[in-house]
Amino acid sequence: MSEPFVNKVAESGIVTLNLEDHFPKEAVMLFDMKDYLFMGLILKEKDFRESLKQLDITIYENKIVALTCSADAVIPMWAYMLVASALQPVAKEIIFGNEAEALQQLLLRNISALEPAGFTDQRVVIKGCGELPVKEAAYVEITKLLRPYAKSIMYGEPCSTVPVFKQPIRKQGV
């Protein structure tokens, strides 16, 4: 009779942390300043202010807004401030950058908001190779956050990991 299958990974006590779980669930709307440029090159203050007054800001209600200019143009700082001022009363969040950059900023914010004490003396595997584009900054942030608490930090999958950090063994009576 054969021995029953034992899942050693499941019994190892390893905690798997998937950074993809910390991406915002909401979609990001883009506000692109290029749509307000005269001849695709310059921003005319009077026309821009008038366009913002005419803007239906309700489409941004409770939305995460990525504010950027995808055109190769010099945009004065006050122009971004005007957009932020117009959208702030209705938008859930306004972030400078394109959609991908906004998602990464929100991911970093969500990682920073994790309670690291919950990982005290845990063996943690930070999952890699997922569906979403988790950037290097997120892996750096989670490592900084967990290192003071975790017993060990690894990267990969529980069945195949790369060691990143291991707490030194504390000698008794010293």
N, C-alpha and C positions, 0 to 999 in steps of 0.2 A: 504494500500500500504506500502511495506517495505522501510526502509531507504536505501539509496545507501551505498554500501560498501566503507568505508574510510580506506585507508592504513595509519595508524598513524605512522608507522615506516618510511615510505617514506616522510611524512610531518614533521618529527621530526627535520630535519636539521642535523642528525647524518652523519658523514663522515666515511665510512668503508674503512679500509686500510688492504689489503690482502698482507701479507709478501711474499706469494708465487709468486706474480707478479714481485718480485725483484730478483728472481733466475736468473742466466745467461741463455740465450736462447740456447747457444752453448753447445754441448757435451764436456765432459772432456776426454782427452786421458791420459792413465796411462803410465808412464815410471817407470818400476819396476827394481830396482838395482839387485834384486835376479837373474835376467836373466844373469847377468855378474859375478856371484860368481863362484869361483873354488870349485868344489865339494859341492856347495851349502852353503859354510861356510866362505870363505875368498875372498877378492878382491885382485887380483894381479895387481899392478899398470901398468906394461908394457903391459900386455894383455888387461887391461881395456882401456888404452889410444889407443891402436891399434883398439879395437872394436869401440870406439867412432869415430875414423877416418873413419872406414868403414860404419858407420851408415848412412842410407838414411834419412837425416834430413828433406827432403821435405814432408814426411808423417806428420810432425808436423807443417807444414806451416799454419799460421793463426789459430792455435788450442790452446786451453787452455790445458796445460800439468800439470798433477799431478805427482810430483816426490816423490817416496817413495822406501822403501825396505820392502817387505812383509815377507822376511825370517828373522829368528832370528839370525842375524849376526851383527858384529860390522863393520860399514862402516865408513871409515875416512871422515872427513868433506870435505877435498879437492875433494873427489870423487863426492859429490853432486855439488860442485862448477864447476868441469869439465863438468858435464852434463848441468848445467845451462849456462855455457859459450858456449857449442856446440849448444844448442837449442835457445838461446836468439835471434840470428839474424833472425830466421824464426817463432818462436812461438809467438802467440798473448799474452800469459801469461804463466808464470811458477810458480807453487805454490807447496811448500813442503807439502806433505800429500797424502793420498789416494783420490780417486775420491770424496767420500762423504765429506771429510774434505776440499777439494778444493772448492766444491760447497758452503759449509758453510762460508768459508772465503770470497768468492766472494759475497755471500748474505750480509754479514756484511758490506763489502765495499760499496755495492749498497745502503744499508740502510743509511749508514753514508753520502752518497752523496745526499740524499734527501734534499730538501729545506724546513726546518722546518717552516719558516715564512709563508708559504702557509697554515699552520694549526693554525695560530693565532686566538685565541678565538673560535676555533671549538670544537665540541663534537666529539671525535674520538673513534671508535671501532676498535681495532686490532683484525682482524678475526683469529679465532682458528680452529682447527679440519679440516684441509685441506687434500689434496692429497699428498703433498710433505712433507718431514721430516724437518720442521722448528725447529731448536734447541733453547734451552733456551737463548743462547747468543743473538740471533736475537731479542727476545722479550725484553731483558734487553736493548739492543742498541736502539731500537725504543722508548722505554720509556724514556731513557736518552735524546734522541734527541727531543722528542715532549714536554716533561714536561714544559720547560720554555715558551712554546707558546700556547699549547692547553688549552681550557677552562676545558675540562675533558678528561680523557683517560679511556677506558673500554676494557675489553677482552671478546671475544665471538662472538655472532651474535647480530645484532641490536634488535632482539626480545627477547634475553635472554643474558644479559651481567653481568659481574662481574666488579664493580667499582674498578679502580686502583688509580686514582688521580682525584681530583676536586679542581680547584682554589678556594681559599677562596673568599667570597663575599667582595668586596671593599666597605667600608663605605664612603658615600659622605660627604665632608666637614671635614674630619679628617686628 
